[in-house]
Amino acid sequence: MKAFLLAGGHGTRLRPLTDSVPKCLVPIRGRALLDIWLDLCARSGITDVLINLHAHSQPIERHLRRNKSPVNVRIVHEDRLLGSAGTLAANRDWVGSDPAFWILYSDVLTNANLRRMSEFHFRHGRIATLGLYQVPDPSRCGVAIANDTGVIIGFEEKPQTPRSNWVFSGLMVASPLLFDLIPPCVPADIAFHVLPQLLGKMLAYPIEDYVLDIGTLPNYQMAQSTWPGDGGDAGSPDQSGSPDSGTPRAAGCGLEAQSILSGENP
């Protein structure tokens, strides 16, 4: 499979750290976030990764030249940020005839079992499968509501009054039909412009592993003490955070899966 690893943002929420270090190269316990991502892709059956770059592109390219990637990496430069959906549309031909592809947000730190999620996607055959997890403050995220069959019937980006604390993880599998739903505007955003069009056509996938958006300084600092590492086996049970340790963990944590389907706030 192929994966878009979206890395074109400025990383303003991580300043002053990102004044000198690209967001995807910030160290997590001494290791670049980008290297963690590329290893996870390789273990998950992803063979080719497209990375879009805008700010701080030269340090990222130098890093990739110095560190052999376990997957094939294609870099695309965006003089003007196209937005998360705009990057997909501009590189539609790269996906080719593949029946599905990954969309990964590079400011997410995870050891999720991507292989299991892609198998789920192929089994059910929807246009897209969204990885969802729980957060204490969903008002800062894209909140999803699913029905009793796991179909996402509601999605709202950063709602003032969230109806659920199950949110988009930044991990998504989609079929090429997704490209037809991307508007021609620039920038075009996945959460604002595409996901609302997919209501009733995409499935929720509760992630049972470690997931943390490190795009803010508090979360980045939290990652240094809670990241369990990847252990070389994406998504194995002993890598997930424990409720007693305070380690960020996705959907699960002793809760019934039905809560994600009903949109309940556990």
Buried (B, 14 or more C-beta within 10 A) or exposed (E): BBBBBBBBBBBEBBEEBBEEBBBBBBBBEEEBBBBBBBBBBBBBEBEBBBBBBBBBBEBBBEBBEEEEBBBEBEBBEBEEBBBBBBBBBBBEEBBEEEEBBBBBBBBBBBBBBBBBBBEBBEEBEBBBBBBBBBBEEBBBBBBBBBBEEBBBBBBBBBBEEBBBBBBBBBBBBBBBEBBEBBBEEBBBBBBBBBBEBBBEBBBBBBBBBBBBBBBEBEBBEBBEEBBBEBEEEBBEEEBBBEEEEEBBBBBBBEBEEEBBBEBBEE
